[in-house]
Amino acid sequence: MRKVKNIPLFIFYSLAIWGSYFLHYYLTFFCFDATANLGLSCALVSFVVGSVAVIVPTPNGAGPWHFAVKTMLILYGVADNQALYFVLIVHTIQTLLVILLGVYAWIALSFTKTPVSLGGPTELTRPAK
């Protein structure tokens, strides 16, 4: 954080990323009959608990995230099997999205003619005007 020159932009991007991540998670609630009627509060609680569970050092959050979100859904009245299907499908979709966007970014960067400097200034490290 010491080298970040444009802290408001950094905070905005951070909040936008988390907001997009939550929106993606919340919208998947409507894809399943068992979770479609749970509402925003259940989505927010299970999202926060799942995000905290990812702190447990496992590859890609596999295991603790599934357990935490499944447990929260069961506490909100979702059947055990339905909660398990939800967490497995949502985690798979989120992982595939990250992979696909990473491949897209890799391909897009390979076609740019501008050299990318790892040590040079970026939008986040340039001084605010």
TIRO-2110 file (N, C-alpha, C; in Angstrom, 1 decimal):
// TIRO-2110
0.8, -1.2, 0.0, N, 1, A
0.0, 0.0, 0.0, CA, 1, A
0.9, 1.3, 0.0, C, 1, A
2.1, 1.2, 0.4, N, 2, A
2.9, 2.4, 0.5, CA, 2, A
3.2, 3.0, -0.9, C, 2, A
3.3, 2.1, -1.9, N, 3, A
3.6, 2.6, -3.3, CA, 3, A
2.4, 3.0, -4.1, C, 3, A
1.2, 2.8, -3.5, N, 4, A
0.0, 3.2, -4.2, CA, 4, A
-0.2, 4.7, -4.1, C, 4, A
-0.1, 5.4, -5.2, N, 5, A
-0.2, 6.8, -5.2, CA, 5, A
-1.7, 7.3, -5.3, C, 5, A
-2.5, 6.5, -6.0, N, 6, A
-3.9, 7.0, -6.1, CA, 6, A
-4.8, 6.0, -5.3, C, 6, A
-4.8, 6.3, -4.0, N, 7, A
-5.6, 5.5, -3.1, CA, 7, A
-7.1, 5.5, -3.3, C, 7, A
-7.7, 6.6, -3.7, N, 8, A
-9.1, 6.5, -4.0, CA, 8, A
-9.5, 5.6, -5.1, C, 8, A
-8.6, 5.6, -6.2, N, 9, A
-8.9, 4.7, -7.3, CA, 9, A
-8.6, 3.2, -6.9, C, 9, A
-7.6, 3.0, -6.1, N, 10, A
-7.3, 1.7, -5.6, CA, 10, A
-8.5, 1.2, -4.8, C, 10, A
-9.1, 2.0, -3.9, N, 11, A
-10.2, 1.6, -3.1, CA, 11, A
-11.4, 1.3, -4.0, C, 11, A
-11.6, 2.2, -4.9, N, 12, A
-12.8, 2.0, -5.9, CA, 12, A
-12.7, 0.7, -6.6, C, 12, A
-11.5, 0.4, -7.1, N, 13, A
-11.3, -0.9, -7.9, CA, 13, A
-11.5, -2.1, -6.9, C, 13, A
-11.0, -2.0, -5.7, N, 14, A
-11.2, -3.0, -4.7, CA, 14, A
-12.6, -3.3, -4.4, C, 14, A
-13.4, -2.2, -4.2, N, 15, A
-14.8, -2.3, -3.9, CA, 15, A
-15.6, -2.8, -5.1, C, 15, A
-15.2, -2.4, -6.3, N, 16, A
-15.8, -2.8, -7.5, CA, 16, A
-15.6, -4.3, -7.8, C, 16, A
-14.4, -4.8, -7.5, N, 17, A
-14.1, -6.2, -7.7, CA, 17, A
-14.9, -7.1, -6.7, C, 17, A
-15.0, -6.7, -5.4, N, 18, A
-15.8, -7.4, -4.4, CA, 18, A
-17.2, -7.3, -4.7, C, 18, A
-17.7, -6.1, -5.2, N, 19, A
-19.1, -6.0, -5.5, CA, 19, A
-19.5, -6.9, -6.7, C, 19, A
-18.6, -6.9, -7.7, N, 20, A
-18.9, -7.8, -8.8, CA, 20, A
-18.9, -9.3, -8.4, C, 20, A
-18.0, -9.6, -7.6, N, 21, A
-17.9, -11.0, -7.1, CA, 21, A
-19.2, -11.4, -6.3, C, 21, A
-19.6, -10.5, -5.5, N, 22, A
-20.9, -10.7, -4.7, CA, 22, A
-22.1, -10.8, -5.7, C, 22, A
-22.1, -9.9, -6.6, N, 23, A
-23.3, -9.9, -7.6, CA, 23, A
-23.3, -11.2, -8.3, C, 23, A
-22.1, -11.7, -8.8, N, 24, A
-22.1, -12.9, -9.5, CA, 24, A
-22.6, -14.0, -8.6, C, 24, A
-22.2, -14.0, -7.3, N, 25, A
-22.6, -15.1, -6.4, CA, 25, A
-24.1, -14.9, -6.1, C, 25, A
-24.6, -13.7, -5.9, N, 26, A
-26.0, -13.5, -5.6, CA, 26, A
-26.9, -13.9, -6.8, C, 26, A
-26.5, -13.6, -8.0, N, 27, A
-27.3, -14.0, -9.1, CA, 27, A
-27.4, -15.5, -9.3, C, 27, A
-26.5, -16.2, -8.9, N, 28, A
-26.6, -17.7, -9.0, CA, 28, A
-27.6, -18.2, -8.0, C, 28, A
-28.0, -17.5, -7.0, N, 29, A
-29.1, -17.9, -6.2, CA, 29, A
-30.4, -18.1, -7.0, C, 29, A
-30.6, -17.3, -8.0, N, 30, A
-31.8, -17.4, -8.8, CA, 30, A
-31.8, -18.5, -9.8, C, 30, A
-30.7, -19.2, -9.9, N, 31, A
-30.6, -20.3, -10.9, CA, 31, A
-31.0, -21.6, -10.3, C, 31, A
-31.3, -21.7, -9.0, N, 32, A
-31.6, -22.9, -8.3, CA, 32, A
-32.9, -22.7, -7.5, C, 32, A
-33.8, -23.6, -7.7, N, 33, A
-35.1, -23.5, -7.0, CA, 33, A
-35.0, -23.5, -5.4, C, 33, A
-34.0, -24.2, -4.9, N, 34, A
-33.8, -24.2, -3.5, CA, 34, A
-33.3, -22.9, -2.9, C, 34, A
-32.6, -22.1, -3.7, N, 35, A
-32.1, -20.9, -3.2, CA, 35, A
-32.7, -19.6, -3.7, C, 35, A
-33.6, -19.8, -4.7, N, 36, A
-34.2, -18.6, -5.4, CA, 36, A
-35.0, -17.7, -4.4, C, 36, A
-35.5, -18.2, -3.4, N, 37, A
-36.3, -17.4, -2.5, CA, 37, A
-35.7, -17.0, -1.2, C, 37, A
-34.4, -17.2, -1.1, N, 38, A
-33.7, -16.9, 0.2, CA, 38, A
-33.4, -15.5, 0.4, C, 38, A
-33.2, -14.7, -0.6, N, 39, A
-33.0, -13.3, -0.4, CA, 39, A
-31.6, -12.8, -0.3, C, 39, A
-31.5, -11.5, -0.3, N, 40, A
-30.2, -10.8, -0.2, CA, 40, A
-29.4, -11.1, 1.1, C, 40, A
-30.1, -11.1, 2.2, N, 41, A
-29.4, -11.3, 3.5, CA, 41, A
-28.8, -12.6, 3.6, C, 41, A
-29.4, -13.7, 3.1, N, 42, A
-28.8, -15.0, 3.1, CA, 42, A
-27.6, -15.0, 2.2, C, 42, A
-27.7, -14.4, 1.0, N, 43, A
-26.6, -14.4, 0.1, CA, 43, A
-25.4, -13.6, 0.7, C, 43, A
-25.7, -12.5, 1.4, N, 44, A
-24.6, -11.7, 2.0, CA, 44, A
-24.0, -12.5, 3.1, C, 44, A
-24.7, -13.1, 4.0, N, 45, A
-24.2, -13.9, 5.1, CA, 45, A
-23.3, -15.0, 4.6, C, 45, A
-23.9, -15.8, 3.6, N, 46, A
-23.1, -17.0, 3.1, CA, 46, A
-21.9, -16.5, 2.3, C, 46, A
-22.0, -15.4, 1.6, N, 47, A
-20.8, -14.8, 0.9, CA, 47, A
-19.7, -14.4, 1.9, C, 47, A
-20.1, -13.7, 2.9, N, 48, A
-19.1, -13.3, 3.9, CA, 48, A
-18.5, -14.5, 4.6, C, 48, A
-19.3, -15.4, 5.1, N, 49, A
-18.8, -16.6, 5.8, CA, 49, A
-17.9, -17.4, 4.8, C, 49, A
-18.3, -17.6, 3.6, N, 50, A
-17.5, -18.3, 2.6, CA, 50, A
-16.2, -17.5, 2.3, C, 50, A
-16.2, -16.2, 2.3, N, 51, A
-15.0, -15.4, 2.0, CA, 51, A
-14.0, -15.6, 3.2, C, 51, A
-14.5, -15.6, 4.4, N, 52, A
-13.6, -15.8, 5.5, CA, 52, A
-13.1, -17.2, 5.6, C, 52, A
-13.9, -18.2, 5.1, N, 53, A
-13.4, -19.6, 5.1, CA, 53, A
-12.3, -19.8, 4.2, C, 53, A
-12.2, -19.0, 3.1, N, 54, A
-11.1, -19.1, 2.2, CA, 54, A
-9.8, -18.8, 2.8, C, 54, A
-9.8, -18.2, 3.9, N, 55, A
-8.5, -17.9, 4.6, CA, 55, A
-7.7, -19.1, 5.0, C, 55, A
-8.5, -20.2, 5.2, N, 56, A
-7.9, -21.5, 5.5, CA, 56, A
-7.0, -21.9, 4.3, C, 56, A
-5.7, -22.2, 4.6, N, 57, A
-4.8, -22.4, 3.5, CA, 57, A
-5.0, -23.7, 2.8, C, 57, A
-5.9, -23.7, 1.8, N, 58, A
-6.1, -24.9, 0.9, CA, 58, A
-6.1, -24.4, -0.5, C, 58, A
-5.8, -25.2, -1.5, N, 59, A
-5.7, -24.8, -2.9, CA, 59, A
-7.1, -24.3, -3.4, C, 59, A
-7.1, -23.0, -3.8, N, 60, A
-8.3, -22.4, -4.4, CA, 60, A
-9.5, -22.4, -3.4, C, 60, A
-9.2, -22.5, -2.2, N, 61, A
-10.3, -22.4, -1.2, CA, 61, A
-11.2, -23.7, -1.2, C, 61, A
-10.7, -24.7, -1.8, N, 62, A
-11.5, -25.9, -2.0, CA, 62, A
-11.6, -26.6, -0.6, C, 62, A
-12.8, -26.9, -0.2, N, 63, A
-13.0, -27.5, 1.1, CA, 63, A
-13.7, -26.6, 2.1, C, 63, A
-12.9, -25.7, 2.7, N, 64, A
-13.5, -24.8, 3.7, CA, 64, A
-14.6, -23.9, 3.1, C, 64, A
-14.4, -23.4, 1.9, N, 65, A
-15.5, -22.6, 1.3, CA, 65, A
-16.7, -23.4, 1.1, C, 65, A
-16.6, -24.6, 0.5, N, 66, A
-17.7, -25.5, 0.3, CA, 66, A
-18.4, -25.8, 1.6, C, 66, A
-17.7, -26.1, 2.6, N, 67, A
-18.3, -26.5, 3.9, CA, 67, A
-19.0, -25.3, 4.5, C, 67, A
-18.4, -24.1, 4.5, N, 68, A
-19.0, -22.9, 5.1, CA, 68, A
-20.3, -22.5, 4.4, C, 68, A
-20.2, -22.4, 3.1, N, 69, A
-21.4, -22.0, 2.3, CA, 69, A
-22.5, -23.1, 2.4, C, 69, A
-22.2, -24.3, 2.3, N, 70, A
-23.2, -25.4, 2.5, CA, 70, A
-23.8, -25.3, 3.8, C, 70, A
-23.0, -25.1, 4.9, N, 71, A
-23.5, -25.0, 6.2, CA, 71, A
-24.5, -23.8, 6.4, C, 71, A
-24.1, -22.7, 5.8, N, 72, A
-25.0, -21.5, 5.9, CA, 72, A
-26.3, -21.8, 5.2, C, 72, A
-26.2, -22.4, 4.0, N, 73, A
-27.5, -22.7, 3.3, CA, 73, A
-28.4, -23.7, 4.0, C, 73, A
-27.8, -24.6, 4.7, N, 74, A
-28.5, -25.6, 5.5, CA, 74, A
-29.2, -24.9, 6.6, C, 74, A
-28.5, -23.9, 7.3, N, 75, A
-29.1, -23.1, 8.3, CA, 75, A
-30.2, -22.3, 7.9, C, 75, A
-30.2, -21.9, 6.6, N, 76, A
-31.3, -21.1, 6.0, CA, 76, A
-32.4, -22.0, 5.5, C, 76, A
-32.3, -23.3, 5.7, N, 77, A
-33.4, -24.2, 5.3, CA, 77, A
-33.3, -25.0, 4.0, C, 77, A
-32.1, -24.9, 3.4, N, 78, A
-31.9, -25.6, 2.1, CA, 78, A
-31.6, -27.0, 2.4, C, 78, A
-32.1, -28.0, 1.7, N, 79, A
-31.8, -29.4, 1.9, CA, 79, A
-30.3, -29.7, 1.7, C, 79, A
-29.8, -30.7, 2.4, N, 80, A
-28.4, -31.0, 2.3, CA, 80, A
-27.9, -31.2, 0.9, C, 80, A
-28.6, -32.1, 0.2, N, 81, A
-28.2, -32.3, -1.2, CA, 81, A
-28.2, -31.1, -2.1, C, 81, A
-29.3, -30.3, -1.9, N, 82, A
-29.4, -29.1, -2.8, CA, 82, A
-28.3, -28.1, -2.4, C, 82, A
-27.9, -28.0, -1.2, N, 83, A
-26.9, -27.1, -0.8, CA, 83, A
-25.5, -27.6, -1.3, C, 83, A
-25.3, -28.9, -1.3, N, 84, A
-24.1, -29.4, -1.9, CA, 84, A
-24.0, -29.2, -3.4, C, 84, A
-25.1, -29.4, -4.1, N, 85, A
-25.1, -29.1, -5.6, CA, 85, A
-24.8, -27.6, -5.8, C, 85, A
-25.4, -26.8, -5.0, N, 86, A
-25.2, -25.3, -5.2, CA, 86, A
-23.8, -25.0, -5.1, C, 86, A
-23.1, -25.4, -4.0, N, 87, A
-21.7, -25.0, -3.8, CA, 87, A
-20.8, -25.6, -4.8, C, 87, A
-21.0, -26.8, -5.2, N, 88, A
-20.2, -27.4, -6.2, CA, 88, A
-20.3, -26.7, -7.6, C, 88, A
-21.6, -26.5, -8.0, N, 89, A
-21.8, -25.8, -9.3, CA, 89, A
-21.3, -24.4, -9.3, C, 89, A
-21.6, -23.6, -8.2, N, 90, A
-21.2, -22.2, -8.1, CA, 90, A
-19.6, -22.1, -8.1, C, 90, A
-19.0, -23.0, -7.3, N, 91, A
-17.5, -22.9, -7.3, CA, 91, A
-16.9, -23.3, -8.7, C, 91, A
-17.5, -24.3, -9.3, N, 92, A
-17.0, -24.7, -10.7, CA, 92, A
-17.2, -23.5, -11.7, C, 92, A
-18.3, -22.9, -11.6, N, 93, A
-18.6, -21.8, -12.6, CA, 93, A
-17.7, -20.6, -12.3, C, 93, A
-17.5, -20.3, -11.0, N, 94, A
-16.6, -19.2, -10.7, CA, 94, A
-15.1, -19.5, -11.1, C, 94, A
-14.7, -20.7, -10.9, N, 95, A
-13.3, -21.1, -11.3, CA, 95, A
-13.2, -21.1, -12.8, C, 95, A
-14.2, -21.6, -13.5, N, 96, A
-14.1, -21.5, -15.0, CA, 96, A
-14.1, -20.1, -15.5, C, 96, A
-14.8, -19.2, -14.8, N, 97, A
-14.9, -17.8, -15.2, CA, 97, A
-13.5, -17.2, -15.1, C, 97, A
-12.8, -17.5, -14.0, N, 98, A
-11.5, -16.9, -13.7, CA, 98, A
-10.5, -17.5, -14.8, C, 98, A
-10.6, -18.8, -15.0, N, 99, A
-9.7, -19.4, -16.0, CA, 99, A
-10.0, -18.8, -17.4, C, 99, A
-11.2, -18.6, -17.8, N, 100, A
-11.5, -18.1, -19.1, CA, 100, A
-11.1, -16.6, -19.3, C, 100, A
-11.3, -15.8, -18.2, N, 101, A
-10.9, -14.4, -18.3, CA, 101, A
-9.4, -14.3, -18.3, C, 101, A
-8.7, -15.2, -17.6, N, 102, A
-7.2, -15.3, -17.6, CA, 102, A
-6.7, -15.6, -18.9, C, 102, A
-7.3, -16.6, -19.6, N, 103, A
-6.9, -17.0, -20.9, CA, 103, A
-7.1, -15.8, -21.9, C, 103, A
-8.3, -15.2, -21.8, N, 104, A
-8.6, -14.1, -22.7, CA, 104, A
-7.6, -12.9, -22.5, C, 104, A
-7.3, -12.6, -21.2, N, 105, A
-6.3, -11.6, -20.9, CA, 105, A
-4.9, -11.9, -21.5, C, 105, A
-4.5, -13.2, -21.3, N, 106, A
-3.2, -13.6, -21.8, CA, 106, A
-3.2, -13.5, -23.3, C, 106, A
-4.2, -13.9, -24.0, N, 107, A
-4.3, -13.7, -25.5, CA, 107, A
-4.3, -12.3, -25.9, C, 107, A
-5.1, -11.5, -25.2, N, 108, A
-5.2, -10.0, -25.5, CA, 108, A
-3.9, -9.4, -25.3, C, 108, A
-3.2, -9.7, -24.2, N, 109, A
-1.8, -9.1, -24.0, CA, 109, A
-0.8, -9.5, -25.0, C, 109, A
-1.0, -10.7, -25.5, N, 110, A
0.0, -11.2, -26.5, CA, 110, A
-0.1, -10.4, -27.8, C, 110, A
-1.3, -9.8, -28.1, N, 111, A
-1.4, -9.1, -29.3, CA, 111, A
-1.2, -7.6, -29.1, C, 111, A
-0.9, -7.1, -27.9, N, 112, A
-0.6, -5.7, -27.7, CA, 112, A
0.8, -5.4, -28.1, C, 112, A
1.0, -4.3, -28.7, N, 113, A
2.4, -3.9, -29.2, CA, 113, A
3.1, -3.1, -28.1, C, 113, A
2.4, -2.7, -27.1, N, 114, A
3.0, -1.9, -26.0, CA, 114, A
3.7, -2.8, -25.1, C, 114, A
5.0, -2.6, -24.8, N, 115, A
5.7, -3.4, -23.9, CA, 115, A
5.2, -3.2, -22.5, C, 115, A
5.0, -4.3, -21.7, N, 116, A
4.5, -4.2, -20.4, CA, 116, A
5.7, -4.2, -19.4, C, 116, A
5.8, -3.2, -18.6, N, 117, A
6.9, -3.1, -17.7, CA, 117, A
6.4, -3.5, -16.3, C, 117, A
7.1, -4.4, -15.7, N, 118, A
6.6, -4.9, -14.4, CA, 118, A
7.0, -3.9, -13.3, C, 118, A
8.0, -3.1, -13.5, N, 119, A
8.5, -2.1, -12.5, CA, 119, A
8.0, -0.7, -12.8, C, 119, A
7.4, -0.5, -13.9, N, 120, A
7.0, 0.9, -14.2, CA, 120, A
5.8, 1.3, -13.6, C, 120, A
5.4, 2.6, -13.7, N, 121, A
4.2, 3.1, -13.1, CA, 121, A
3.0, 2.6, -13.7, C, 121, A
2.0, 2.4, -13.0, N, 122, A
0.7, 1.9, -13.5, CA, 122, A
-0.4, 3.0, -13.1, C, 122, A
-1.6, 2.7, -13.5, N, 123, A
-2.7, 3.7, -13.2, CA, 123, A
-2.9, 3.8, -11.7, C, 123, A
-2.6, 2.7, -10.9, N, 124, A
-2.7, 2.8, -9.5, CA, 124, A
-1.5, 3.4, -8.8, C, 124, A
-0.4, 3.4, -9.4, N, 125, A
0.8, 4.0, -8.8, CA, 125, A
1.2, 5.4, -9.2, C, 125, A
0.5, 5.9, -10.2, N, 126, A
0.7, 7.3, -10.7, CA, 126, A
0.1, 8.2, -9.7, C, 126, A
0.7, 9.4, -9.5, N, 127, A
0.2, 10.4, -8.5, CA, 127, A
-1.2, 10.9, -9.0, C, 127, A
-2.1, 11.1, -8.1, N, 128, A
-3.4, 11.7, -8.5, CA, 128, A
-3.2, 13.1, -9.0, C, 128, A
-4.0, 13.5, -10.0, N, 129, A
-3.9, 14.9, -10.5, CA, 129, A
-4.9, 15.8, -9.8, C, 129, A
END
